[in-house]
Amino acid sequence: MNNLTAREAALRAKELRAVLRYHSHKYYVEDAPEIDDYQYDMLLRELEELEAAHPDLVVPDSPTQRVGGEADSRFTPVNHAVVMESLQDIFSREELLAFLRGILERQPAAEFIVEPKIDGLSVSLEYENGRFLRGSTRGDGSVGEDVTANLRTVRAIPLRLAEDLPFLEVRGEVYLPRRAFERLTAEQADRGETPFKNPRNAAAGSLRQKNAAVTAGRGLSIFVFNIQQIRQAERTPPAAHGASLERLRELGFRVIPSFRHCRTPEEVWTEIERVGEIRGTLAYDIDGAVVKVDDFAQREALGSTAKFPRWAAAYKYPPEERETTLTGVEVAVGRTGVLTPTAVLEPVLLAGSTVSRATLHNQDMISEKDLRLGDRVLVRKAGDVIPELVRSLAHAPDSVPYFLPDRCPSCGASVVRDGAALRCDGDDCPAQLLRRLIHFCSRDAMDIEGLSEAILQKLLDQGLIAGPADLFRLRPEQLAPLDGLGERSADNLCQAIAEAKGRGPARLLFALGIRHVGQKVAQSVVRELGSLDALAGADIVRFCAVEGVGQVIAQSLLDYFACPEHRALLARLRAEGLVTEAEIAPRQAEGPFAGKIFVLTGALPTLSRKEAAEKIGAAGGKVSASVSAKTNFVLAGEDAGSKLTKAQTLGIEILSEKEFLEKI
């Protein structure tokens, strides 16, 4: 990579960006991938290395810019030039037909489009000269919030359009696919957290994260369904909704799926019924069907009320519930020791699929609903996705309230209360060990490709490993006899394990699975302290001095490294050759800005934000994303927004770029 000339590097970067955009579109928009994840990741890594070696090649719409750090604001208001209207809800066939007849009385030639109503968060996307400029939430329809940094991480959103239109604003619905929702709630339950209740809440919470990297990890997607504004040099804008969706697809958007053109109210109702029948089989959550007048001129003539457009409405499907019997409760143990109960039910057909299990969350939920084995219960799908018990309908004779065990079902150790969760207190719990190993090998941790849950279980069953450090002593001849492997796969697996040794201390710290220590915290702690040995010797005051680390996280780190077994594990990992020291020495609080906190806002005359942040760090200071009473300086450029106003209100010193450079 370093042998390339500047011209060769520029050409290769351009080629890689085009290839990655193509495959990203095939995967995230068309659902038709042509290469596997590993091949895509290798292409992306090559581009990342190129851009690191040649920073001048980085462009805003590069695939490498999908995942950012902290969002620039929380969150700047955005005034919508075109109001993002909401829809009136309709709940019956009679209401729907009356609504359609009212339209036809005023516009006898009107025809309609019926499309699924995605249950997510409505957003506006703005493009200038074909490049993604800004993204915002709907808010109250007139004023939303700027969430550009987070929307950039949604891979179904094109950062560059197929045509360089002067300006385009579209409206879409950001949502969390069902599989991503199930994965997220399982992770939350494993950590002892209260899971999101439904995909819409999860999507809204993910999109409004202060840290865009958290948003990126949630797996959000989008369907675009409307052109808000368009300026194009040669083509006439579409005259009808169906044509506008085709135009959006041409430009590279993932458009609302399975929309259907209907000529009569009866056809509209038939399509609504069809969508209702298949909603349980869809890969995403819907909460209804939207009916719209197709022709834009007719829409204009129909107009809007003070609250809703007169040319569209949302038909809401009633929640489907079924009665069944609670036959048992299964209790699983997660990697942090949390006991997670799952109801076992007599199978029942619900929302298009057979349901035989339902989440129970924790003991508080079980007691609140007074659930007992043998109960007749009412079950539904939360957001039509995750089965949940609504309530008990009748207790069986001689039944007693159900309580989770006071001993771990995996190892027999005592169970302790931790907030709403019950947690196994055993250090040698086999269920926790498997889950910890799965986490240790996962992509965001040590990223050991090929070490699946099934293989890890076989390694444990065969006695080949008893903890993470043992993975790095495995030999091909030990792995090859395992069912499903063989010599070639064993060699590849050993190679992947060897490569993981160089992942670095931040990845290793996250891989250890310390409670409350996520990726960002692990990176911050290692950046400040420099090595895992330094962490083992730190006190709670030192931990709390790290930005983003509070009392709870600091205590968790302190407890972990105070444990002799954990210190021994760290020593074994170091002995196996894992990198436990940062390549860059920990930042020293020395220089003219030692211990000072900066906030950057607006466009500086000569410095980029990254360059300014680097200068602040080199001078001993820190950069924060938001203004607070702890902020010492605000470095302000042109078009500074709410951060500048807040700083002035708090009496914080404002610096221009010139004043900033003079202080350095």
N, C-alpha and C positions, 0 to 999 in steps of 0.2 A: 504493500500500500504506500509505503514511504518512497518507493522507487519511481512512482508516477510523476510525470511533469505536471505543472499546474494545469495545462490544457488537457492532458489525459485524465487528470482527476475530475475536472469540470465535466468532460464528456461522459465519464463513467458515472458520476453522480446523477447527471441528467437521465442517463439510461436506466439507472436503478430506480429513480423516482418514478419514471414512467411504468416500469415493470411492476413495482410495488403498488402503484395506484390501480393498475389493471387488475391485479390479483386481489387486492382489497375490495374492489368493486364486485368482482365475481363472487367473493365469499360473503361480504356483508350486505350487498344490495340484491344480487341475483340468486343467492343461496346455491351457487353452482361452482364450488372451488375446483381449480385445475391443478393445484399443487398442495402438498400437505403442510401442516403448521411448521414443521422443522425447516423445510425448504424456504418458506416465507421468512422465518426468523433469521436464517443465515443470510438472506439477501438484505434484510433490515440491518443486521449487525454490520455487514460490509459497508452499507451507507453510513451508519453511525461512525464507524472508524474513519471513513473518508472525510466526513464533516468535522470530526475531531482533529484530524491532521490538517484540514484546510477550512478553518472557521468561516472564511469568506464565502464558502459554497452553501452555507445554511440559508434557506429561504423559508418564509413563514408557512408555506403550504407543503413543506417536505413531510413525508410520512414519519420522520423521526420526531416531529414537533407535536405529535398527537398527545403525548403524556407530558404535562407540565408539572411545575412545583405548586406553590400556593397561588391561588387566584389573586389577581391584582386588587380586587375590591370585594367587599361583602356588604352589599352589592350595589353598584351605581344604578340609580333609576334610569329607565329608558322610556321616553315618550313615544308611543306608537303612532306613526304617521297615518296608518290605516288601523282603525279600531279592531281589536280581536274580539268579536262578539261571541257571546255564549248562545246556546240553543235552548228553546223551550222543550220540556220533557213531555212525552206522551206515553200512557201506560196501558192503553187498550186499543182494540181494533176499531171500535166505534169512534174514539177520539181521533185516531189516525185518518179514517175516512172523512170525518167532518173537516179536518184540517186540509186535506187534499181537495175536497169539494170547494172550500173557500178560495183556494188558489185558482182553481179552474173557472170559478165564476168571474174572476178578474182577468185571467189569462187562459182563455179556452184552449189555446194551442200548446200549453205547457206540457213538457215531458220531464221525467225525473231520473235522478241517479240515486241508487241505494248502495251504501257501503258500510262495512262494519265500523262501529264506534270503539276505537282503541282506548283502553282505560289507562291513561298515562298523564303526562303533563304537557300542555300546549306551549309551543315555543315559536318564536320568529327567528328566521335566519336571513341575514343580509349579505349580499355579494356585490362587490365593486370590481369591474373589469374582470369578471370571472373568478375572483378570489374571495374566500370566506372572510368577511369583514367583522361581523358582530352577530351575536346570538343573545336572545333575551327571553325571559319567561312572559307568559300572558299577563300575570298580575291581575289587575282589575279590568283589563281590557284596554285601558287607555295608557296606563303606566305599568311597566314591568321592571324586571331586574336584569342587569347585564351579567350573564353567565357564560361569556365567550370562552374563557379558559377551560371550563368544564365541558362545554359542547364540543370543543376541539378534540376531546378524547373519544367521542362517540364515532366509531369507525364507519358507520353507515352514512355519516354526514360528509359529503365531498368538500375538501378544502379548496378544490379547484374544479370549476365546471367544465363541461365538454365544449362550451363556447365562451368566449370572453365578452359577455354581455356588459354594457356600461353599468347597469344597476338591476338588481333583482332582489325582491324580498318574498320569501315563501313562509308558509305556516305548516307546522307539522306537530306530531305527537310523539314525544319521547316516552319510551316504555321499557319495562324490564321483561325480557322473555321468560317463559315459565321455567325453563331449565336453570337459567341464571338465578331466578328467584328462589327456587328450591335449594340451589347450592348456597346462596347467601344466608337463607334462614337456617340451614343445617350448620353453617359455620358459626352463626350467632348463638344457636343453641349449644354448640360445642364449647363456646366460650362462657356460657352461663348468662348470656345477654337475653333480653326479651326480643324475640324475632319480630320483624316487620309483619304487620297483620295481613297485608295484601301487596300485590306488585305495584299498584299505583303509589301507595305510601313509600314503598322502597325506591321507586323511580324519582319521586319528588325529593326524598331525603338524599339520594345519591347526586342529583343534579345541583343541589344547593350546598354541596360540601365546600368548605373553605380550601381544602387541599385537592387540587385537580387530580392528583395521582390516586386518591381514594375513589373518585368518580370513575377513573379509567379502569380500575379493578372490578367494578360492579357488573360490567357487561351490558350496558344500556344500548338500545337501538332506537330507530326512529322510522316512522312512516310520514312522508310529506303529502299533504292533501289539498293545498291551496296556493295560488299565486296572489300575493298581496299587492305587489307593485312590480312592474317590469318596464325597462327601457331598452329597446333593441333597435339597431340601426336600420335593418332592411325588412324584417318580417313583421306582419301584422299580428298583434297579440291574439291568442285563442278567443273565440266568441262563446264557447260553452265549456262547462266543467269537464266533461269527458275528454274533450280535446286538450284542455289544460293539463290533465293528468298525463296524457301521452307526451306532451311537450316537456313536462317535468322529468319524465323518464328519459327522454332524449338527452337532457342536460346532465344526467347522472344521478338523479335522486331515486331513493327507494320510495315508490309511491304507495298510497293506500291500496291494499290488495282486494281482489275479487269484487271491484265495483261493477254494478250492473245497470244498464239503461232500461227504464220501464216507461211504457206509454200510458198506462191506465192505473187508477188506484188499486184495482184488483191485482195487477202485476206487481205493484209495490208491496202489497200485503203478502203475496206468495213468496217474494224474495226475502222479506223480513222473517217469515217462518223458516225458510231454508237456512238463513244465517243462524237463526236460533237453534236449529237442529244440529248444526256442525260446530257450535261454539266450544263444546267440550273437547273437540279434537284439534283445535288450533294451537299453534306454538306460542301464542300470545293471548293476553286477557282482553276481553271485550265486555262492555257493560250495556250494549245496545246496538242499534243500527241507525244510521243517519240517512234521512231522506232530504234531497235537495232538488230544487228546480235546476235543470241543466243549462238553459240559455241565460247568459249574463244580462242581456238587454231586458229580459222578462224579470229577472231579479231586481234590476234597477227600478223598474216600474212598480214592483210590489213593495219595495222599500223595507223599512224596519220600524218596530215599535221602540219605545224608550229602552226596552231591555233586550229584545230578540229580533233577528231578521224574520220577515214574514214568509220567506221563501224556503226555509229549512226547519227541520225539527228532529229531535232524537227520540226514537222509540226505545224504552227501557224494558228489558226482559225481567220478569219476576224471578227472584232467587229460587233455585230448585232445592227442595229439602226432602229427605227420605227417612223413614223410621226403620231401625234395625236393632240388634242386640249387642251389647258390650260383653264379649266372651272372655276377654283377658286383657292384661297390660304387660307389655314387654318393656324392659328397662335396659337402655344402652348406656355405656360409659364412654364419654368423649376424651380427647387427649389431655384436657385440663382436669379431668376427673368428674365433670358434671354428669349427674344422672339425668337422662332424658327419657321420659316415659312416652310410649306410643300405644294407643288403644287398638286392640284387635277386635274386629267386628264381623258379624255375619255378613258375607258379601251382599252388596246392594248396588243396583245400577243408578248412577247419579251423574248428571251433566255429561252424558255421553260415554262414561267409562264405569267399570266395576270397581267399587271401593270396598276394601277390607281392612284398612288401617287408617288411623287419624291421629293427628298430633294432639298431645295433652299439655305440652310445655313444662309444667312443674306442679309441685304439690299444692300450691296456692290455688291454681286453676281447678285442680281435681276437687279440692275441698269446697271451693266456691260453688261449683256445680253439683256438689254432693253425689259424685259418681261412685257407683258400686258395681262389682262384677255381677253380671246377669241382668243389669238394667236394660229396659227398653229406652233407646235414646234417639234423638233427632240429630241427623248429620247433614251437613251441607259442605259445599266447597267455598272456602274463603276466597272471594274474588274469582270464583269458578276455577280455582287452581288447587289449593291445598285443602284436603278434607279436614273438617273440624267438627267437634261435637257442640251442638247448640245448647242442649240441655237434656236432663234426664226426664223421661216421660212417666216411668213407673219403676219402682224398686222390686226386685225379686223377693219372695218370702224369705224371712230370716237373714236378709242381706245385712252387711255391715259396711260402714264407710271404708273406702280404700286409702291406704297410706303406702307411700314408697318405702322400700326396705331401709332399715337403719344400719345395714351392712352392705358393702359393695357386692353386687351380684357376680363380679368378675374375680375379685381376690379375697373377699370376706373381711376387708378392713372396715373400720368404723366410718360412718358417713357424718359429715359436719354441715351445718347450715351456713350458706354464704349468700346473703341477700335473699332473693327469691329462689335460688338454686340450692340443691343438695350436692355435695362434692365428696368423692372418695378421698380419704386421708392417707391412703397407702402409697408408699414410694415405689413399690415393686408390682403395681397393678398391671397385669398383662394387657388388659384392654387399653389402658392409657399408653402403654409402651407402643403398641401397634399404631395408634393414632398419632403419637409423637413422631414416630418414624416416618409416617406418611407425610406429615407436615415438614419434617426435616428435609425430605427429598423433593418437595414440591417445587414448582417452577420459580416462585418468588423467593424461595429459601435457597437451598443448595443446588436446585435445578439438576437433579440426577436423572437423566432421561432413561426410561426403561425400568426403573425400580417402582413397579406398580404395587398396589395394595396386595394383590394376589401373590406376587413374588416375595414381598416382605413377609407375608404370613408363612410362606413355605420356608423362608430362611429362619424364622422363629421356631417353626415346628421341627425343623431339622437340627436345631441347636447351633446353627452357624453364626448367629448374632444374638446378643443380649442387650444391645444399645447402639446408639449412633456411631461410636468410635469403631465398633467391630466391622462396620461396612467397609472401612478403608483397609482392612486386612484380608478381604475376600480374594480368592484366586480363581482363575478360570476353571481349573480342574474341580473346584468345589461346586461351582455353579452349573457346569455343563450337564451333570446327571439330573438336575431338577426338571420335573415335567414341564414341557413347553419351551425349554431353552435350547440346549445343544452348544457345540463348541463355538460357532460363530457368534451367536447371541451372547454367550458368556464372555467372549473376548470384548465385544462391544460394550457390555455392561461394566466390565472392569475398567475400560478406557473412560467411560462416562464418570465413574466414581473417582478415578484419578484426576480428571479435569476439574471436578468439584472442589478439590483441595485449594485451588487458587481463587475461589469466589470472593474472598476477603472477609474481614471481621464483621462488617455491618450485616452482610447476608448470613454469616454464621450466627451472630447474636439473634437475629430474627428466627433462624432455623431452630434454635434451642427451645422455642415455644414458651418463653417466659410470659406469664399472665400480664396483659395490658401493654405488652411491648410489640407494636406493629412495625412495619417497614420504616416509616418515617422516623419514629422514635429511635429505632436501632441506628439509623444513619446519623441522627443528631448526636446521640450519645457517643458513638465511635468517633465522629468528627471532633468532638470536644475533648474526649479523654485519650484517644489515639490507639488504644489496644484493649483487648479483653482482660489482660492482666491488670491494667489500670482500673478497670471496672471492678474487678474482684477486691481491690484495695480501697475503693472509694467509700465515703460515708454518705449519709442521706442528704447532708447539706450540699455536697459536691454534685450529687445527682440532680437535686432541685435547681441548681444553677444552670442546668442545660435548658435551652429554650424548648418549650413544648413538654417538659417533664414536670409533673406536679407531684403532690405528696403520695398519691396512690401508686403511680408508676414507680416513683423513687423507692417506696417501701417494697414493692414487688421485686425490683432489681436487687435491693439490699438483701432481702430474704433468700433470693435464689443463690447469690454468690456467697452467702454465709453458710450454705449447706456444704458439708465436707464432700458428699457424693458428687455435687455439681462441680466443685473445684477439681476433684479427681477426673471427672469427665473432660473438663477443659484441658487438663494436663495431658490426657490421653490423645485428645484431638490434636494438640500441638505436637506431640510426639509422632503422630501419624503424618505430619507434614502439612497440616492445614494452616493457612495464613491467619494469624490472630492479631497482627499489628497493621495499622493503616499505612499505606504507602506514603501518605502525606502526614507530616508531623502535626499533632494537635495544634489548633490555633491558639496563639498566645495573646493574652490581653495586654499588648504593648503597642504604643504609638499614640498619636494625637487624639484618636477616638477610642482609646481603651475603655471598654465597658459601656460605651454609648450606643443607644439604639436609634437607628434611622428608619424612616419611611420614605419611599420614593413615589412621586406622583407627577404626571404630565410628561411631555417630551422634552428632554434636555437638548441644548443646542449642538453639542459635539459628542457626548457620551451616550452609549446605549445603557439600558438598565443593568445589563449583565456587567458591563465595564465599571459602572458606578459602584455596583455591589462588591465587585472584586477589590476596588480601591478602598472601600469602607472596611472590608475584611482585613486587607493588608495593613490598615492603620489601626487595627484592634477593635473595630466596631462590629455591630450586628445589624442586619436588615430585617425588619418586621413587615408583615403584610398589611397591618392595620394600625391606625393611630389610637393611642391610649395615653393614660396619665404617665406611663412609664417611658413614653417616647421622648428622646432628647432633641432630635432634629428632624425636620421634614425637608428633603431635597426636592424642590419644586421646579418644574419646567412649564412649557406652554400647555394650555388646555388642562391645567390641574383642576381636579373636581372636588368631590365631597371631602377627600382627605385633607386638602388644604383648608377648607372651611372649618372642619373639626379642629385642626391644629391651631388655627387662629382663635377659635373659641376657648381652647384650653391654654392659650398663651405659650405655645411651643415655638421655639426659634425656627424661623423659615430661612433656608439657605438657597441662593441661586447657584447655578453650576460654578460661576466664577468665584463666589464666596467659599463654596465647598473646596475648590481646588486651592484657594489661598490658605485655608485652614490646614490642608494636608501639607 
